[in-house]
């Protein structure tokens, strides 16, 4: 088992999860974070730190489609190892539906490289 980040992270991009990760397996895109599944040690400490509940075990229903997405993007985006301030309007986007179609941007973020 590993953990994944799904589309609930888009436009929220809280990084509290990054702060607690013991193996630095988070990667940052412009609009969201992902977890490198081969680096994740399945400890689960990141899951309760995510306000929009975007981090799930890959065994949860619906997570399987995000596993490959996380794997692919973690190879393309820079590693992030420190907490950053969330976007100013992050709270406004926590419960928005259809965020992937409306707000996903496939570019690297400004992570710690």
C-alpha positions as CSV (number, residue, x, y, z in Angstrom):
1,X,0.0,0.0,0.0
2,X,1.0,3.6,-0.6
3,X,-0.7,6.9,-0.3
4,X,-1.9,9.1,-3.1
5,X,-3.0,12.7,-3.6
6,X,-6.3,13.2,-5.5
7,X,-7.9,16.2,-7.1
8,X,-9.1,17.6,-3.8
9,X,-5.6,19.1,-3.5
10,X,-6.0,21.3,-6.6
11,X,-6.1,25.1,-5.7
12,X,-5.8,24.2,-2.0
13,X,-2.2,23.0,-2.0
14,X,-1.8,23.0,1.8
15,X,1.7,21.7,2.6
16,X,1.2,20.6,6.2
17,X,1.6,17.0,4.8
18,X,5.1,17.9,3.5
19,X,6.1,19.1,7.0
20,X,5.4,15.7,8.6
21,X,6.6,13.4,5.9
22,X,9.7,11.5,7.2
23,X,10.9,10.5,3.7
24,X,10.2,13.7,1.6
25,X,8.1,11.9,-1.0
26,X,6.0,14.9,-2.0
27,X,6.3,16.7,-5.3
28,X,4.9,20.0,-6.3
29,X,3.0,21.0,-9.4
30,X,1.6,24.5,-10.0
31,X,-1.9,23.6,-8.8
32,X,-1.4,20.5,-6.5
33,X,1.0,18.1,-4.8
34,X,1.6,14.4,-5.5
35,X,3.2,11.5,-3.7
36,X,5.9,9.4,-5.3
37,X,4.5,5.9,-4.6
38,X,7.9,4.1,-4.6
39,X,9.3,6.6,-2.0
40,X,6.2,6.5,0.3
41,X,6.8,4.3,3.3
42,X,3.1,4.0,4.0
43,X,3.3,5.5,7.5
44,X,0.1,7.5,7.0
45,X,1.2,10.6,9.1
46,X,0.4,12.9,6.1
47,X,-3.2,11.8,5.8
48,X,-4.7,13.6,8.9
49,X,-2.7,16.7,8.1
50,X,-4.6,17.4,4.8
51,X,-7.5,19.9,5.4
52,X,-9.4,19.0,2.2
53,X,-8.8,15.2,2.8
54,X,-7.0,14.8,-0.6
55,X,-4.6,12.2,0.7
56,X,-5.8,8.6,0.7
57,X,-4.4,5.1,0.8
58,X,-4.2,3.6,-2.7
59,X,-6.6,0.9,-1.5
60,X,-9.5,3.3,-1.0
61,X,-12.2,3.3,-3.7
62,X,-11.4,5.6,-6.5
63,X,-7.7,5.9,-5.5
64,X,-6.5,3.5,-8.2
65,X,-6.8,6.1,-11.0
66,X,-4.7,8.5,-9.0
67,X,-1.9,6.1,-8.3
68,X,-0.5,6.3,-11.9
69,X,-1.1,10.0,-11.9
70,X,1.0,10.5,-8.8
71,X,3.7,8.2,-10.1
72,X,3.9,10.1,-13.4
73,X,3.8,13.6,-12.0
74,X,6.3,12.8,-9.2
75,X,8.9,12.0,-11.9
76,X,8.2,15.4,-13.7
77,X,7.7,17.8,-10.8
78,X,10.3,19.0,-8.3
79,X,10.5,17.6,-4.8
80,X,9.1,19.7,-2.0
81,X,10.5,19.2,1.5
82,X,9.3,22.2,3.5
83,X,5.9,23.6,4.4
84,X,4.8,26.7,2.5
85,X,1.9,29.0,3.0
86,X,-1.2,27.8,1.2
87,X,-2.7,30.0,-1.5
88,X,-4.7,32.9,0.0
89,X,-7.9,31.5,-1.4
90,X,-7.3,27.9,-0.5
91,X,-10.2,27.6,1.9
92,X,-12.6,28.8,-0.8
93,X,-11.6,25.8,-3.0
94,X,-11.8,23.0,-0.4
95,X,-15.3,21.8,-1.3
96,X,-15.4,22.7,-5.0
97,X,-16.4,19.9,-7.3
98,X,-14.8,19.3,-10.8
99,X,-11.5,21.0,-9.8
100,X,-9.4,18.8,-12.1
101,X,-11.3,19.8,-15.2
102,X,-11.5,23.5,-14.2
103,X,-8.2,24.2,-12.5
104,X,-5.5,21.6,-13.0
105,X,-2.3,23.0,-14.5
106,X,0.3,20.6,-15.7
107,X,3.4,22.5,-14.9
108,X,6.1,22.1,-12.2
109,X,5.6,24.2,-9.1
110,X,8.3,26.2,-7.3
111,X,9.3,23.3,-5.1
112,X,12.6,22.8,-3.3
113,X,14.9,21.3,-5.8
